[in-house]
Amino acid sequence: MEYHQLSSKDLLKIKTLGALKASGYQPISIKEELRKNLIQKIRQKEQVFEGIWGYEDTVIPDIERAILSRHNINLLGLRGQAKTRIARMMTQLLDEYVPVVEGSELNDDPMEPLSSYAKELIKNKGDQTPINWWHKDDRYTEKLATPDVSVADLIGDVDPIKAATMKLSYNDERVIHYGLVPRSNRSIFVINELPDLQARIQVALFNILQEGDIQIRGFKLRLPLDIQFVFTANPEDYTNRGSIVTPLKDRIESQIITHYPKSIEIGKRITAQEANLQGKPVENIHVPELMRDLIEQIAIEARNSEYVDEKSGVSARLTISAFENLISAAERRLYLNNEQNTVVRIADLIGVITAITGKVELVYEGEQEGAGLVAHNLIGKAIRTLFVDYFPSPEQKKKEKEGNPYVIPLAWFGEGNTLDILASQSDKEYKSNLQKVPGLEDMVTATISPLPEKEKEFFMEFLLHGLSEYSQLSKKMLDTGLQFKDLFSSMFDMGASDDDFEEEDDY
């Protein structure tokens, strides 16, 4: 049976160079290996980058073209755009196992050895040279570029301890301690945040990428390393911390631009896939589709916000963390009230504030509360944006002389009534409070179709939040929740002290 027809089990039985030769094995470069397996997957209509949503027509075709062209790749994009994840998934395009000379530092191919160790071993043992099999998952090296990375870390250095222990001259190649790059021979090597790498360190990569030789402390070694390089970079780094030096950029054949999800639907798919809900009673917590949309809309509002630094970007991790916190807010309420089931509420979005504040970079960094205020603003804008997809525009209806459906609930608040929605309220209290507002339920049942019975109160609360965002009602944050009241009375409240109110009441 020919080599390419052998199963993994049969391959692992091959233990010597002679047996490998007899199998018909022919070495190929890692770029050819990736290309060969990609072609096979394309022909068989198999997905290579499964679970990477929103890139089907943009980034993924670019990556596939780069692989078919045998290119090194630079993935350029803002944070949270799955750049590293894509690089890690490229191992799925490698052969299951490849042979290596046993004990070789450079993962030498037995048929094309690079290191002096492998060459000497094969010279002495010939066809009896022992070989091992290297799994594709281990053929991946990742290095985060930081200012303290040295040439020795990446390329290598002379090891005086090795020289002394083995009694070797410093002219002997065996005194070299190889760095990460040579040790990643026949692997995918990823450098994350490339612009953060000092310019002099980037220069050390020139010859490896183009000519295939390296220099270590006076040793000029002709090492045609077989590596698929993948770099990642954030455009923000080009101005804030560093840049990719021009000759290195010139040697990276394909630069691929990544992007954020282009629709709410894609965002929801990513969030649902990545959110860690293990151990949570998700079967007892109902999440209306509108709430999933709101979580994604918060990220969209953040990316367009004048308060958020657009150069920094807003990671997909914002929506993932926000959704996890949303479920936790509902979960906490279940335990507090010893209830079996619940529906998430708009008020639960208070619980996602902590997930937002650490994920956005403000244009102007101010006091600690600055990020919190921006988070509240983003949630409000998300509600305002999606409100008109479900209810008539309050601004438009206010202009009309007749037929304003918001008149009845607004009149109730105008009479001095207030409504508190507390985070820990039981479902019974929550529903009872919302039922106090006349006209609210009627408008929801008349407007939302179809309306699941268990989502009725959710939309009633959503309606109140929408009226607040359109400046028809006042919404005040409480320590344990929020309060709705008449807009004009709250405006008077802002300018009066408690004593003033007492005097007014007496009058």
N, C-alpha and C positions, 0 to 999 in steps of 0.2 A: 504494500500500500504506500502511495506517495505521501510525502511529508504533510502537504496541505490537507490531506484527507484524514489524517490521524486525529483521534479524539484527544481531549485533554488528559484523560486517563492513560492513553497509550504514550503520549508525549512524556509524561512524568516517569515512564519506565526507562527512557533513554538517559543513561548516566555518564557516557563517555563521548569524547569527540568522534571516535571511530563509528559509534552507533549513530551519532547525529549525521555524519557524512552518508552513511548507508541509507538513511531515511530520505535522502534527497533534499535536505534543507539547503535553502539559498538565502543569505542575508539580504534584507532590504532596509533602507533608512526609515526612521520613524515618520518622516513626512510622507514617504511612499506608503507606509503602513496605514496611516490615517486616511490617505487618499483612497487606497484600495478598499478599506472597510466602509468608508463613506459612500463610495460608488455602489457598493452592494446594498447598503441600507436605502439609498435613494431608489434604486431599482425595485426593491422589495416594499417600497412605500412605508418604511419604518421611521418612526420619529427618533431623532438623535437626542434632542434637548427636550425631553419630556418634562412637563411641569413648568416650562418657561413660557408664560402667557404674554401675548401682545407683540411678540417679535416674529411671528410666523411669516410676515411679508416684508420685514425690514432687516432686523439684525441677523436672524438665523440664515437667510439666503446669503448675506454678506460673508458670514463665517464659513459657510459651505464653499463659497467661491474661493475664499482665501486658502482653505485646506486643499481644494482641488488644484490651486496654483502653487502649492507647497510653500506658502508664505508664513513668516513669523507675523504675529498679530498684536496690535495695540487696541484694547477696548477703551474708548474714551467716553466718559459720561459722568453725570453727577452721582452722588452717593445713593445707595439703595436701588441700583438698576440692574442687579443680578450679574455683574461683571465677573466676580470671582466664582460664582456658582456655575456660570457657563464654562469657565476655564476648567473647573473640576470635572464637569461632565464630559469633557473631551476624552477622558480616559476610556469612555465607553466605545470609542472608535479604535482602540488598540487591540491587538491580538490577545487572546486569553493568557497565553504564556509565551515568553521568548527565552532562549537558552543564554546562559552567561557562564564564563569561566569561573569555576569555584574559587572563592577567596579574592576575586579581583575588586579593587577599589573603584574602578571605572566601568564596572558592569560590562566587561569586554564581551563582544560577540566572539564565540570560539572560532569562527571562520575568518574574522577580520579583527584580530586583537590590536588594541591601541597601547596599552600600558607595557612597560618593560617587564613587570611581573608576569603578565599573561603570556607575553612573547617567550620569556625564559621558560615558563612552565610547559608550554606547548613544545618548545625545542627539546626539552628533556624527556617529556612523557609521550609525545606524539599522540597517537590515537587513543592512548589510555588517559589522556588529560580529563580529569573529572569536570563535569558540568552540572550546574543547577538550573532550575526553571524559575523565572521571575514573573509574578502575576501582574496583570495590568494595573490593579489598584495601587500597587507599590511604585509604579513608574510615574510618579507625580511628586514634584517638589515645589513648595510655595515659600516665598520670602517677602516679608513686608519691608519696603524701603524705608529706612529711618536714617537720620543724619549720622548715626554711629556705625553704620555698615562700612566695613573696610574691604580693601582689595583682597586681603587674606581670607576674609569670610567668603567672598564670592569665587575668587580664582585659586588662591592657595598661598603657601609660604614655605620657607625652609624650616624644618623641624630639628633644632639642635639636639633635643633629647633623643630623637630617633637616630641621628647621626652618631651620637656618643654610645648609645646602647648597641647599635649594630656595627660600631667601629667603621663607619663609612666616611669617605672624603666628602667635602662639600661640593665636589665636582660630580658626585654620583647622583643620578636622577632619583634614586630611592630615598633620598633625604627630604624629598618634597612631601609636604602634607597638603593634599588637594582640598580646595574649597568646594562650596555647594554646586557650582556650575559643572566642573569636571565630574563630580560624583553623581550628577544627574544625566550623564551620558545615556542615550537611548530612552530618555524620559521627556515628559512635558515639564518645562520649568517656567514658573510664574513669578513675576515680580510685581507686587501690588503697589500702587501709588508711586509709579516710576519717577515723577518730577521731584519727589522728596529725596531721591538718591543724589548725593553730591556729584557735581559735574565731573570731578576727577575719577570717581568710581564708575560713572557712566562711560567714560573714555575707555576704561579697562574692558568693556564689552565689545568694542569695535571689531577687533580682529576675530573674536570668537564668532560673531555674527557673519562676517564676510569672508575672511581668509582661513579660518579654522586653525589658527595657532595661538598660543598663549605665552606670556613671559612672566616668570616667577624668579625674582632675585637673581637676575643674570642668566637663568636658564631660558633658552628660547626653544620651546617644545612645539613640534609639529603634531598637534593633536586635532585631527578633523573630528571634533566632537559632534555627535549625532543627537541634536536637541531640537525639540519644538518649543520655541520661545513664545510665551503669551505675556504681554504687559497690560496692566490696567492703569488708568490715569484719570484724575478728576480735573476738569477745566479750571476749577477754582485754584488748584495748586500752581497753575502757571503764573498767577499774579501774586498769590499770597506767600508761597513758600519757595518755589523754584520752577524749573522748566526742564523739558527734555532737550538736551544739546542737539543742535542741528544735524551733525554727522550720524548720531545714533538714530534719530528720527528717520533719516534718509535710508538707514539700513533695515528698518522695520517695514516690510513691504506693504502690509495692509493695516490701515487705521480705520476702525469701525466705530461709528457713533451709536451709542445706546440712548434710550429715552424712557420716560415714565409712561405708564399705561395711558392710552389715548381715549379710553372710555371708562365709564363707571362699571360697566359689565366686566371688563377685563380686570379692573381693580378688585372687584368683589371675588372674582375667581382666584386671584393671587392671595387675597386675605383669607379666604376660606381654606385654601390649601396650606398656608403657612402658620395660621393661628394655632397655638398650643392649647388645646382644650382638654387635654388628657386628664381624666379623673373628675372633670366637672360634670354636674348633672344636666348636660345639654338637652337631654330628652325631656326635661321638666321646665326648660326655659324657652319660651317661644320668641323668636326674633322676627318681627314683621319685615318684609322686603324693603319698605321705606327706610327702616333704621339702618339696614346694610348700605343703602344708597347714601344716607346721611354721613356715615363713617367715611365713605370714599369722597364725598363732596367736601368734607372738611379738609382733606389733603389737597384737593383741587383749589379750594379757596386759599390755602396756605401758599401754594405755588404761584398764585396770582396776587398775593397780598402785598401792599406797599410797606407793611411792617416787617416782612420776612425777606431776608437776603436771598435773592433769586440765584446768585452765583453759587451759593452753598447747596441749594436744592432742598427738597423735602423727600426723605427716604420713604420707600414703601413700608418700612418698619413702623412708620407712624400709624398707618391704618391697622397693621397687624396688632401692635401693642394696644391701640385704642379699642379694637374689637375684643381682645382678651379682657381688658378692664371693664368693658361694657357687660360682658357675661359675668364677670366677678361681682359687679355691682348688684345684678339681679340675684346672683347666687347668695350673696351676703344677706339680702332681704329675705330670701327663703328661710335661711337659718334663724334670723332674728324673729320671724313671725311663725316659725314651725309650720310653714306651708309646704304643700307638695308640688305645686305648679305656679308659674308666674309668667307674665309677659313683660318684656323690657319696656321701659318708659323713656320718654324724651328727657325726663329729669335725670335718668341714669347717665346722661352725657356729662353730668358734673364729674362722674368718676373717670372720664377719659382725659380730663385736664392734665393729670400727671403724665399721661402718655404723650401728650402734645408738647408740653413745655420743654422737654429734653430733646425734642426732635427738630425744633426750628431754631435757626440762627436769625436773631433780630438785626435789622439794619442799624438801629441805634440801641446798644446795650444800655439799659438803665437800671433802675432799682429792681430788687428781686421780684416784685409783683408784676414787672413789665411783661414777662413771658406769660404769666397767668392771665393778664388782661387781654393779651393778643389771642390766647387760646379761647377765651370766652367770645371774643369778637369773631373768630373763625367759625365757631359752632353756630353763632347767630347768623352769620352770612350763609352758611350751608342750609339752615332752616329756611331762610328768606328765599334762597334760590330755588329750592324744591317745593316750597309752599304752593306756588302758582301752578304746579303740575297737578295739584289735587283740589285746590280751592280757587274761587275767583279772586282776582287781585283786590285787596282791601282799598288800595289807593283809587282804583278805577271805580269801584262800587260807591266810594264816598262821594265822588263827583256826580253820580247819578242821583236824581231827585227821588226816584222810587225804585223799589226792588232791591234795596241793600239788605242781604241776608244776615249781616253782622249786627244789625241794629238792636235786636233783642238781647243777646248776651252782653253787648257793650252797655246797654241801658242798665242792666243789673249791676254792673260794676260802677256805673255812674251814680247809683243810689248809695254808694259808700261801702258796698260789699267787697270783701277780699277773699282770695282763695289760696290756701297753702298746699303745695305739693312737697311732701317730705320724703327724703331718700328711704327712710325705714318704714314708711306707711305700709300697712297690710293691704292686700288687694281689695278687701272689703271697704276699708277706709278710703282708699284711693278712688274707687268707683263711686262711693257715696258722696265724696267731695265734688267730683266732676258733675254728678247728677244735679247738684245744687244750682248750677248755672243754666238758666232757662234758654231754650233754643239751641243749645250746643249739640245735644244728641240728635235733634231733628235735622240739623244742617249736615251732620256727618252722614247719617243714614240716607239723606236725599242726594248727597254729592258723591260719596264713595261707593262705587259699584264694580265688582262685588265686594261686600264688606264682611269678612269673617267675624262672627260674633265676638270672639275673644280679642279682636283688634279694635273694637268700637271705642273703648276708653283711650287707647293709644292715640287714635286719630282725634279724639276730643281734646286731649292734651296738646297734640300737635297744632290744632287749630288755634289754641290760646297762645302758644309760642309764636305762631305765625303772625297773629294780630299784634303781639308785642314787637316783633321785628319790623313790622310795618307801621310802628308808632301809633297804634290804636289803643294799646294797653301798656301799662307799666309792669315791668318784671324786676323784682328785687331779689338779690341773692341773700339767702339766710344761711346760718351756720349749718343747718341740717337739711336744707332744701332750697325752695324758692317760693316767692309770693307774687300773685297777680293782683293788681288793683287798677282803679281808674287812672288814666294818664294825667289828667289835669289835677286831681287831688294829690297825686304824688309829686307833681311839680311844685305845688304849694307847700307840701311837706318838706321839700328840700330846703326851702328858705325860712323855715320856722323852727323855733325851739320847742321843747316839751311844754314850757311855761306858756308859750303863745297858744298852744293847742288847748291847754286847760282853760285859759281866759276865753278863748273862742267858744268852747263848749258851754261855759257858764252863761255866756251871752245868749 
